[in-house]
Amino acid sequence: MTPLAVGPGLARPRRWLCEHPLALDTTLALGVFVLILIGSVTNPHSPHTPLGPLFVLLTGLASASLVLRGRLPRTVLAFTCAMTLTEIISSGGEHGPPRLAIALSVVVALYTVASRTDRPTTWRIGVLTVVVITGAGIVFGVRPWYAQENLGIFGWTGMAAAVGDAVRSRRAFVAAIEERAVRAEQSREQEARRRVAEERLRIARELHDVVAHHIALVNVQAGVASHVMDSRPDQAKEALAHVREASRSALDELRATVGLLRQHGDPAAPTEPAPGLGVLDQLVDGFVRAGLPVDVAMVPADGPGALPKSVDLTAYRVVQEALTNVHKHAGAEARAEVRIVRERGALEVTVVDDGPGRPAEDGDESGGGHGLLGMRERVAALRGDCEAGPRPEGGFRVRARLPLQTRTGGDDR
């Protein structure tokens, strides 16, 4: 039962009674017993009639049964009704009119049943109780039948059922609000966890794209420098210069990516924009200097034009990953071709090579690499599709189709 608002001085006793329901019911039973006795003594229809032992016994039994109202509400209601009917029927004649104050125990028991059961059950039990107790009072009680005592029984028992039902409805309403609040809080927590997981995956993809590309170039150029160090020192110096430039680019991109993780108040993060097709020529130039011939074709010829930032970055990462795989796996004599076509509502990126090798490390989910897997995840995040596999005529092809209307509107601003 929802506790009522009380003053600060009564907060501790109320909390103690709520934590000890048996003590609360015992106190209530004692209070009902005292009120019934006082009401019977002050009855204007029998002011001078002493309380008989039978009435005191019936009152004591009816009041004592209220101690069990929390565990056996319907049994307690039936027992209090039986005690009340016994008093009404057994009184009268030389003993005077029945003392109807005993019906107070029925009122408390009926309220308990109504507040702990559903509405149809409350109506059935409430109507039956009102009819039986009021009918007994009319037939065996005070005359005339419409006396104030008889109407009082009808009013108090009916009000007990109505108030109990109202309390039950309010309790159910409060419980429903609390349940909705709990569900909303759980939904917010789940949404926060989902966003964190998505952000972690996005950062992991970004770091992989940055590190894998530049480290692959560093690895190849370092191998070249080691191979020709003694015989062709000039070429070794050129390869080491490429290593230095690739490592510097990797550090710059890592700094920009990690800078996004800084919180407010940390040192200022870099303000360079994320890479896109606008700097594709720099990316291609790095591969050309590393020994991989790359041809670039764009439709329209002046470039794809303004793109959503998420699409622009994803297209750049697809080209970067595909060329990195060509450089690592296609062989020394391979050539690559990049074709970027902007159609109505979509951007298509295709990277093909003519090398005999196959990027098994990154192309197979069963292998140890994650390059093509991360590429597919990037494209799928924009509701696009990505295909990667060997060509019938030889070589390897990567094709990604990116819709220009993305679902992550916040990335397109």
N, C-alpha and C positions, 0 to 999 in steps of 0.2 A: 504494500500500500504506500502511495506517495505521501511522505511526511508533510505536515502542514508547517507553514512558516511561523516561527515563534521568536520571541525576543531573546537577546543574548543570555539573560539570566536563566531561561528555561531550556537552552540549547543542550546543555550537558545531560539533564534528566531525560529529555526527549530522546537523545541519542542512545542513552543507556537502555531505555524501554524498548526502542526499536531493535537493539541488539539482543534483547532478552524477551522474546514474545510471550513466553509462559508467564513471566512476571507481569507483563502488561495485561494479559487476559485474567490473571488472578486479581489484579487491582480492579479491573473492570467488573469482574463478578462480585467482588466485595462492595463496590459502589452501587451496583444494581440492587443488591440485597438491601442495603441501607435505604435507597430511594424507594423501594417497594414498601418497606415497613413505614417510612415516614408518610408516603402517599396514602397508605391504608389508615393510619391513625388520624390523618387530617381530612379524611373523606367526610364531606358535609352530610352525606346520607346516613352515616353511622358514627357520629362523633363520640358517643359514649360507649361503644361496644369494644370490649377488650380484644386483643389479638389472641385467637385460639391457637392451641398447640399444633393442630393440623395445618392451619394456614402458615404458621412459621416454618413447619417442616416442609411443606410444599414449596414455599418461597426459597428456603435454603437449598433444596435439591435443584430447583430450576436455576437459581443463581450459580450454584456450584458447577452445574453442567457447562456454563459459559467458559470455564477454564479450558475446555476441550474444543471450543468453537473453531480454532485454527486448524485442527487436525481432522475433526469430524463435524463439519458444519451442518450437514443435513440431519445427522443423527441428533445433534444438539437441538436443532429446530423441532424435530419431531418430539423430543423429550420435553422441551419447554411447553409445547402445545398440549401435551398430555397432562402436565402439571397444572396448566392454566384451566383446561377443561375440567379436571378433577375438582379444582376450587370452585368453579362456576356451578357445576352440577351438584356438588355435595353441599353447598351453602343454601341459604334461603330458609323460609319458615321461621322457627323460633331463633335461629341463628342470625337472622337479618339478611339483607342483600349481600351477594358475593363481593369480595374485595377485588375489583378488576385491575388494581394496580399491578397485580402479578403478571399481567400481560406485557409489562415492560421487558421481561426476559424474552418473550416471543419477538418483540420489536428488534432487540439486539441480535437475536439469532437469525431472524429473517434478513436483516441488513447484511449480516456476514455472508449468508448464502447468496444473496443478490450480487454482492461485490466480488464473488469468487467464481461465478458461473456465467454462462452465456445468456443472452437476452431471452430467447424462447423459454429456456428452463426457468428463468426468473419469473416470467409471466405465468407459467403454469403453477409453480410452487407458490408464488405470491398470491394469485387469485384463490387458490385452494386454502391457503392459510387465512386470508382475510374473510372468506366466506364461512369457514368452520368456526373461527374464534368469534366473529361478529354474530353469526347465527346462534351460537351457544349463548352469547350475552343477551340477545334479543329474546330467546325462548326461556332461559332460566335466570336471567339477570334482572336488572332494575326495570321497574315499570314506570311509565309506558315504554313500548319498544323503542321509541325514538328519543329516549332519555339521553342526557349529555354523556353519560358514561359509555353507553353503547355506541354512540356516534364517535366518541373519542377513540374507542378500540378500532373502529373502521378507519378513522383518519390516520392514527399512528402506525398501524400495520401497513396500510397502503403507502404512506410516506416512507416507511423503512425500505420497502421494495424499490420505490422510485429512486431514493437517494443512493441505495446500494448499487443499482444499475448505473446511475450517473457516475459514481466513483469508479466503477469498473470501466466505463467508457473513457473516462479521463485518463485512467491508468494505462489503458491500451493505446490511447492517443500519444501520451508521453513516451511510452515504450517504442511506438512506431517512429516518433521523431528521433529518439536516441539511436534506434537501429539505422535510420537513414543517415544520421550524422556519422555513425561508425563506418557505414559502407562508403560514404563520401570521403572520409579520412583514409580508408584503405585504398580507395580508388586513386586519391591524390598520391599516396605513397607508392602505389604500383606505377602510376604515370611517371613519378619522379625517378623511380628505379629504371623504368624503360628508357627515359630520356638520358639518364646517366650511361646506360649500356650502349645506346646508340651513339652518344658522344664519344665514349671510349673506343668504339669500333671505328668511328670516323677518324679519330686521331691516330689510331693504329694504322689505318689505311694510308693516311697522309704521311706518317713517318716511314712506313714501308716504301711508299713511292719515292720519297726523297732519298732515303738511304740506299735502297737497292739500285737506283739509277746511277748515282754518283759513285758508289763503291764498286759497281761493275766496271765503270770507266777507269777508276783508279787501279783496279786489279789488272785490267788489260794493259794499261799504259806502264804500270810498274813491271809487268812481265816483259814487255818490249824493252824497257830500259835495262833490265837485268840481262836480257839476251844479247843486246848490242853494246853493252857498256865498254867492252874492250876493243871490239872491232870498229865500231862507228860511234864514237863519243858524242858527235854533234846530234845524231838522231836520239841518243840516250838523253841528252839534255832537253831536247824538244819533248820527248815523252814525259820526263820529269816535270817540265813546265805544265804539261797537260794535267799531270797528277795534282800539282799544286792548285791549278785553276779549278779542277773538279772538286777537290777537297774544300776549297774556299766557298764554292757555290753550295756544297752540301751543308757547311756550317751556317751559311747565311739562311738557307731554307729551314734548317733545324731551329735556328734562333727565332725565325718568324713564326714557326709552328708552335714551339714551346711558349713563345711570348703570349699566345692566345690563352694560355692556361693561367697566367698571372691574375691575381685578384686585385681589387681596388687598393691603392696605396703602395703596391709593389713598384719597382722601377719601371719606367715607361717601356711599353712593348714596341717593337718595330711597327712602323705605319705603312710598310710596303704592301701593295695589294697582292692577293693570291695570284699565282701564275695562271695564264690563260693562253688562248690562241694568239693573242697579240704579241707574245714573246716566243711563238713557235719557231721563228727563224733562229733565235739564239739556241734553242734546244737542238734543232737540226744541225746547226753549225758545230756544236760540241761533238756530235756523232761523226760528222764529216772529218773533223780534225783527228778523231780517234781511229779513222781508217774505214768507216762505213759509208759508202755512197748512198745518198738519200735523195729521192726526187719527190717534190711536193707539188700537188695539184689541188686547186681550190675552185669550186663552182658555187657562186660566181667568182670570176677571176680576181676581183678586188677584195676577196675575203668574205666570210659569212656574215659580216656586219655585227651589230650589237646583239649580244646573247645574254640570257640570264646568267648570273654569276655561277650558279651551281652547274649549269650545262657547260659553260666556258671552262671551268676548272676540271670537270670530269673529262671533257674531250681532250684537254691537255694531258691529263694523267693517263688516258688510254694510249695516246700516241707515245708518251714517255715510256710506259711499261712495254708496249709492243716493240719499240726500237731497242730498248734494253735487252729484251729477249732475243731479238735478231742479232744484236752485237755479241751476246753471250753464246748462242747456240747455233746460229745459221752457218758459220764457217767463215774463213778468211776472205773468200771471193764473193760473198753474198752482196746483193744490192737490195735496197728497200725502197718502197714507193708508198707515199702517204697521200691519200685522197680524202678531201673534206668537201662534202656536198651539203648545201643548205636547201632543203625542200620546204614545201608548205607545211609548217607545223612540226618539223623534225630536222635534226642535224645528223647526218650519217658520216661516220669516221671509219675509214678502211686503211689498214696497214698490211701490205703484202711483201714477201721477200722471195727470192729464188734460190735460197741456200738449201743444201741437202739435210741440214740438221733440223731437229725438232725440239722446241722448248719443253722437254719433258719435266724438268724440275718445277717449272712454274705452270705448265699447262695442265698437269694432271693433279686432281684433288687428292689422289692416292699417294702422290709423291710428297717431298718435303717442302716444296715451294708454295708461296701464297700469292704470287703476282697476278696470274690470270684469275684466280679466285677472288682476290680483292677487286680486280677490274670489273668482274661480273657483279659483285656486290654494289660497287659504285653505280653502275649503270642501272641495276635493278632498283636502287634507292630512288631513282628519278623516273621509275616506271618505264624504262627502256629495255632493250634486249641486246644481248652481246653474244657473238659467235666467234669461236676460235678453234682452228684445226688445220691439218695439212691440206694442201691443194692437190688435185689429181695430177696436174702437170709438174708438181714439185714445189717445194717451198712451204711457206706457212702463211695463213691469212687470219687477221683479226678484224672483225667488223662490229661496230657498235652503232646502234640507232637510238638517239636521245630525243625525246619529245621536248619541244620548246615551252610547253605549258607544264611546269613542274608542280608537285603537290606541296613542296616546301617553299611557300611564298616568302618566308623570311630570308631565304638565301638569295633571292632575286632582286632585292632592293639595291 
